[in-house]
Amino acid sequence: MSTTKEIVPLHGMLRGEGHQRTCSIQATRSSMYEDESTRPVAIAYSRCDIVDGDDFPEGDYELEFDGKKILLTKKGGSYLVRE
């Protein structure tokens, strides 16, 4: 099995604290391939960063993109992954 990684631009929906908006994201996409297949058998994302700004209040948010959901907290003007 082989894996490729690339940084990709994406669009998503950010929701929370009574607000909602579309946003631009930059993420690292890892695609896993079996043998010599040209189609990935699995795709995973990491390091998902919202690259456009907003005036949303600090608090808890959900970022949805490409069928994935990530829970975030906005603190100090930045979105951080909730753990």
N, CA and C atoms as an extended XYZ file, in Angstrom:
249
Properties=species:S:1:pos:R:3:atomname:S:1:resname:S:1:resid:I:1 pbc="F F F"
N         0.846       -1.171        0.000 N   MET     1
C         0.000        0.000        0.000 CA  MET     1
C         0.891        1.234        0.000 C   MET     1
N         0.512        2.231       -0.804 N   SER     2
C         1.276        3.475       -0.840 CA  SER     2
C         0.371        4.631       -0.440 C   SER     2
N         1.003        5.696        0.035 N   THR     3
C         0.278        6.878        0.487 CA  THR     3
C         0.885        8.117       -0.137 C   THR     3
N         0.026        9.022       -0.586 N   THR     4
C         0.494       10.326       -1.050 CA  THR     4
C        -0.111       11.392       -0.147 C   THR     4
N         0.634       12.461        0.060 N   LYS     5
C         0.154       13.584        0.859 CA  LYS     5
C         0.288       14.849        0.030 C   LYS     5
N        -0.751       15.687        0.097 N   GLU     6
C        -0.698       16.967       -0.594 CA  GLU     6
C        -1.543       17.983        0.167 C   GLU     6
N        -1.153       19.243        0.083 N   ILE     7
C        -1.923       20.319        0.680 CA  ILE     7
C        -2.944       20.765       -0.356 C   ILE     7
N        -4.228       20.774        0.054 N   VAL     8
C        -5.305       21.082       -0.879 CA  VAL     8
C        -6.202       22.192       -0.332 C   VAL     8
N        -6.724       23.044       -1.222 N   PRO     9
C        -7.725       24.031       -0.804 CA  PRO     9
C        -9.107       23.388       -0.855 C   PRO     9
N        -9.943       23.698        0.116 N   LEU    10
C       -11.300       23.167        0.194 CA  LEU    10
C       -12.251       24.270        0.644 C   LEU    10
N       -13.531       24.026        0.492 N   HIS    11
C       -14.554       24.922        1.026 CA  HIS    11
C       -15.380       24.127        2.014 C   HIS    11
N       -15.800       24.791        3.078 N   GLY    12
C       -16.584       24.118        4.095 CA  GLY    12
C       -17.649       25.025        4.666 C   GLY    12
N       -18.388       24.486        5.622 N   MET    13
C       -19.429       25.229        6.323 CA  MET    13
C       -19.047       25.270        7.803 C   MET    13
N       -18.975       26.481        8.340 N   LEU    14
C       -18.650       26.687        9.750 CA  LEU    14
C       -19.933       27.086       10.464 C   LEU    14
N       -20.270       26.365       11.563 N   ARG    15
C       -21.500       26.628       12.303 CA  ARG    15
C       -21.218       26.648       13.799 C   ARG    15
N       -21.927       27.543       14.494 N   GLY    16
C       -21.850       27.555       15.952 CA  GLY    16
C       -22.114       28.932       16.516 C   GLY    16
N       -22.419       28.968       17.817 N   GLU    17
C       -22.659       30.213       18.532 CA  GLU    17
C       -23.689       31.092       17.819 C   GLU    17
N       -24.677       30.448       17.154 N   GLY    18
C       -25.725       31.176       16.457 CA  GLY    18
C       -25.313       31.753       15.118 C   GLY    18
N       -24.165       31.330       14.594 N   HIS    19
C       -23.648       31.830       13.323 CA  HIS    19
C       -23.418       30.678       12.353 C   HIS    19
N       -23.388       31.020       11.076 N   GLN    20
C       -23.094       30.035       10.030 CA  GLN    20
C       -22.523       30.779        8.831 C   GLN    20
N       -21.503       30.199        8.205 N   ARG    21
C       -20.933       30.778        6.987 CA  ARG    21
C       -20.128       29.733        6.240 C   ARG    21
N       -19.952       29.963        4.932 N   THR    22
C       -19.019       29.134        4.180 CA  THR    22
C       -17.623       29.678        4.446 C   THR    22
N       -16.642       28.821        4.349 N   CYS    23
C       -15.272       29.250        4.612 CA  CYS    23
C       -14.304       28.512        3.693 C   CYS    23
N       -13.129       29.102        3.551 N   SER    24
C       -12.043       28.486        2.779 CA  SER    24
C       -11.118       27.771        3.754 C   SER    24
N       -10.699       26.568        3.369 N   ILE    25
C        -9.871       25.717        4.224 CA  ILE    25
C        -8.627       25.294        3.459 C   ILE    25
N        -7.544       25.122        4.190 N   GLN    26
C        -6.351       24.500        3.635 CA  GLN    26
C        -6.078       23.276        4.504 C   GLN    26
N        -5.963       22.111        3.863 N   ALA    27
C        -5.795       20.872        4.615 CA  ALA    27
C        -4.759       19.977        3.943 C   ALA    27
N        -4.179       19.100        4.737 N   THR    28
C        -3.296       18.075        4.190 CA  THR    28
C        -4.148       16.838        3.946 C   THR    28
N        -4.190       16.393        2.685 N   ARG    29
C        -4.971       15.214        2.314 CA  ARG    29
C        -4.012       14.048        2.094 C   ARG    29
N        -4.266       12.951        2.801 N   SER    30
C        -3.503       11.716        2.629 CA  SER    30
C        -4.381       10.726        1.878 C   SER    30
N        -3.898       10.263        0.740 N   SER    31
C        -4.630        9.294       -0.077 CA  SER    31
C        -3.865        7.985       -0.066 C   SER    31
N        -4.566        6.895        0.258 N   MET    32
C        -3.942        5.585        0.333 CA  MET    32
C        -4.374        4.729       -0.849 C   MET    32
N        -3.393        4.099       -1.482 N   TYR    33
C        -3.633        3.296       -2.683 CA  TYR    33
C        -3.169        1.868       -2.461 C   TYR    33
N        -3.937        0.911       -3.011 N   GLU    34
C        -3.524       -0.485       -2.996 CA  GLU    34
C        -2.766       -0.792       -4.270 C   GLU    34
N        -1.688       -1.518       -4.147 N   ASP    35
C        -0.881       -1.961       -5.285 CA  ASP    35
C        -0.670       -0.829       -6.292 C   ASP    35
N        -1.076       -1.025       -7.531 N   GLU    36
C        -0.854       -0.017       -8.564 CA  GLU    36
C        -2.150        0.684       -8.974 C   GLU    36
N        -3.129        0.680       -8.095 N   SER    37
C        -4.407        1.323       -8.375 CA  SER    37
C        -4.248        2.837       -8.513 C   SER    37
N        -5.049        3.438       -9.378 N   THR    38
C        -5.014        4.892       -9.544 CA  THR    38
C        -6.092        5.582       -8.714 C   THR    38
N        -6.991        4.796       -8.121 N   ARG    39
C        -8.043        5.346       -7.265 CA  ARG    39
C        -7.722        5.025       -5.811 C   ARG    39
N        -7.797        6.027       -4.953 N   PRO    40
C        -7.482        5.773       -3.533 CA  PRO    40
C        -8.541        4.888       -2.880 C   PRO    40
N        -8.095        4.050       -1.955 N   VAL    41
C        -9.016        3.209       -1.199 CA  VAL    41
C        -9.451        3.917        0.080 C   VAL    41
N        -8.699        4.934        0.490 N   ALA    42
C        -9.049        5.721        1.674 CA  ALA    42
C        -8.425        7.105        1.551 C   ALA    42
N        -9.158        8.090        2.072 N   ILE    43
C        -8.669        9.475        2.099 CA  ILE    43
C        -8.855        9.993        3.513 C   ILE    43
N        -7.830       10.640        4.048 N   ALA    44
C        -7.896       11.238        5.381 CA  ALA    44
C        -7.353       12.663        5.305 C   ALA    44
N        -7.865       13.518        6.182 N   TYR    45
C        -7.415       14.911        6.230 CA  TYR    45
C        -6.772       15.201        7.579 C   TYR    45
N        -5.762       16.047        7.561 N   SER    46
C        -5.136       16.512        8.793 CA  SER    46
C        -4.745       17.974        8.597 C   SER    46
N        -4.402       18.625        9.678 N   ARG    47
C        -4.001       20.039        9.640 CA  ARG    47
C        -4.976       20.878        8.828 C   ARG    47
N        -6.213       20.881        9.229 N   CYS    48
C        -7.257       21.655        8.551 CA  CYS    48
C        -7.302       23.054        9.156 C   CYS    48
N        -6.937       24.043        8.365 N   ASP    49
C        -6.903       25.421        8.831 CA  ASP    49
C        -7.894       26.267        8.045 C   ASP    49
N        -8.693       27.068        8.754 N   ILE    50
C        -9.576       28.035        8.097 CA  ILE    50
C        -8.703       29.216        7.702 C   ILE    50
N        -8.712       29.565        6.421 N   VAL    51
C        -7.783       30.590        5.939 CA  VAL    51
C        -8.408       31.966        5.756 C   VAL    51
N        -9.732       32.066        5.834 N   ASP    52
C       -10.350       33.389        5.747 CA  ASP    52
C       -10.859       33.797        7.130 C   ASP    52
N       -10.901       35.087        7.381 N   GLY    53
C       -11.260       35.590        8.699 CA  GLY    53
C       -12.746       35.872        8.848 C   GLY    53
N       -13.155       36.095       10.081 N   ASP    54
C       -14.536       36.455       10.370 CA  ASP    54
C       -14.574       37.233       11.676 C   ASP    54
N       -15.764       37.699       12.015 N   ASP    55
C       -15.942       38.420       13.276 CA  ASP    55
C       -16.834       37.629       14.234 C   ASP    55
N       -16.828       36.308       14.106 N   PHE    56
C       -17.608       35.447       14.983 CA  PHE    56
C       -17.060       35.539       16.406 C   PHE    56
N       -17.938       35.380       17.408 N   PRO    57
C       -17.469       35.419       18.801 CA  PRO    57
C       -16.688       34.159       19.160 C   PRO    57
N       -15.930       34.241       20.229 N   GLU    58
C       -15.228       33.062       20.723 CA  GLU    58
C       -16.263       32.043       21.194 C   GLU    58
N       -15.935       30.785       21.057 N   GLY    59
C       -16.851       29.725       21.477 CA  GLY    59
C       -16.637       28.462       20.679 C   GLY    59
N       -17.626       27.578       20.730 N   ASP    60
C       -17.529       26.258       20.097 CA  ASP    60
C       -18.204       26.260       18.724 C   ASP    60
N       -17.539       25.623       17.756 N   TYR    61
C       -18.002       25.580       16.376 CA  TYR    61
C       -17.819       24.182       15.805 C   TYR    61
N       -18.499       23.951       14.684 N   GLU    62
C       -18.363       22.707       13.930 CA  GLU    62
C       -18.013       23.081       12.493 C   GLU    62
N       -16.979       22.466       11.967 N   LEU    63
C       -16.567       22.673       10.582 CA  LEU    63
C       -16.909       21.418        9.793 C   LEU    63
N       -17.687       21.592        8.719 N   GLU    64
C       -18.070       20.462        7.879 CA  GLU    64
C       -17.527       20.679        6.473 C   GLU    64
N       -16.833       19.663        5.937 N   PHE    65
C       -16.290       19.717        4.581 CA  PHE    65
C       -16.079       18.301        4.072 C   PHE    65
N       -16.297       18.107        2.796 N   ASP    66
C       -16.060       16.820        2.136 CA  ASP    66
C       -16.602       15.633        2.934 C   ASP    66
N       -17.778       15.803        3.542 N   GLY    67
C       -18.385       14.722        4.307 CA  GLY    67
C       -17.783       14.501        5.686 C   GLY    67
N       -16.868       15.344        6.099 N   LYS    68
C       -16.200       15.229        7.406 CA  LYS    68
C       -16.687       16.341        8.320 C   LYS    68
N       -16.653       16.102        9.633 N   LYS    69
C       -16.986       17.122       10.623 CA  LYS    69
C       -15.867       17.196       11.651 C   LYS    69
N       -15.476       18.426       11.964 N   ILE    70
C       -14.436       18.656       12.956 CA  ILE    70
C       -14.982       19.649       13.981 C   ILE    70
N       -14.789       19.362       15.257 N   LEU    71
C       -15.220       20.263       16.315 CA  LEU    71
C       -14.083       21.233       16.626 C   LEU    71
N       -14.415       22.528       16.639 N   LEU    72
C       -13.427       23.580       16.852 CA  LEU    72
C       -13.853       24.489       17.995 C   LEU    72
N       -12.893       25.179       18.561 N   THR    73
C       -13.136       26.250       19.518 CA  THR    73
C       -12.411       27.483       19.003 C   THR    73
N       -13.123       28.615       18.964 N   LYS    74
C       -12.474       29.865       18.588 CA  LYS    74
C       -12.013       30.550       19.865 C   LYS    74
N       -10.712       30.801       19.922 N   LYS    75
C       -10.108       31.409       21.113 CA  LYS    75
C        -9.002       32.328       20.653 C   LYS    75
N        -9.005       33.548       21.116 N   GLY    76
C        -7.965       34.509       20.738 CA  GLY    76
C        -7.965       34.806       19.250 C   GLY    76
N        -9.133       34.686       18.613 N   GLY    77
C        -9.250       34.972       17.191 CA  GLY    77
C        -8.874       33.827       16.275 C   GLY    77
N        -8.457       32.678       16.846 N   SER    78
C        -8.061       31.514       16.043 CA  SER    78
C        -8.952       30.325       16.345 C   SER    78
N        -9.147       29.486       15.319 N   TYR    79
C        -9.901       28.255       15.501 CA  TYR    79
C        -8.955       27.118       15.829 C   TYR    79
N        -9.238       26.414       16.927 N   LEU    80
C        -8.413       25.308       17.392 CA  LEU    80
C        -9.268       24.048       17.462 C   LEU    80
N        -8.680       22.905       17.135 N   VAL    81
C        -9.397       21.635       17.219 CA  VAL    81
C        -9.683       21.326       18.680 C   VAL    81
N       -10.955       20.983       18.952 N   ARG    82
C       -11.336       20.588       20.318 CA  ARG    82
C       -10.860       19.181       20.584 C   ARG    82
N       -10.362       18.969       21.779 N   GLU    83
C        -9.888       17.634       22.137 CA  GLU    83
C       -10.705       17.049       23.237 C   GLU    83
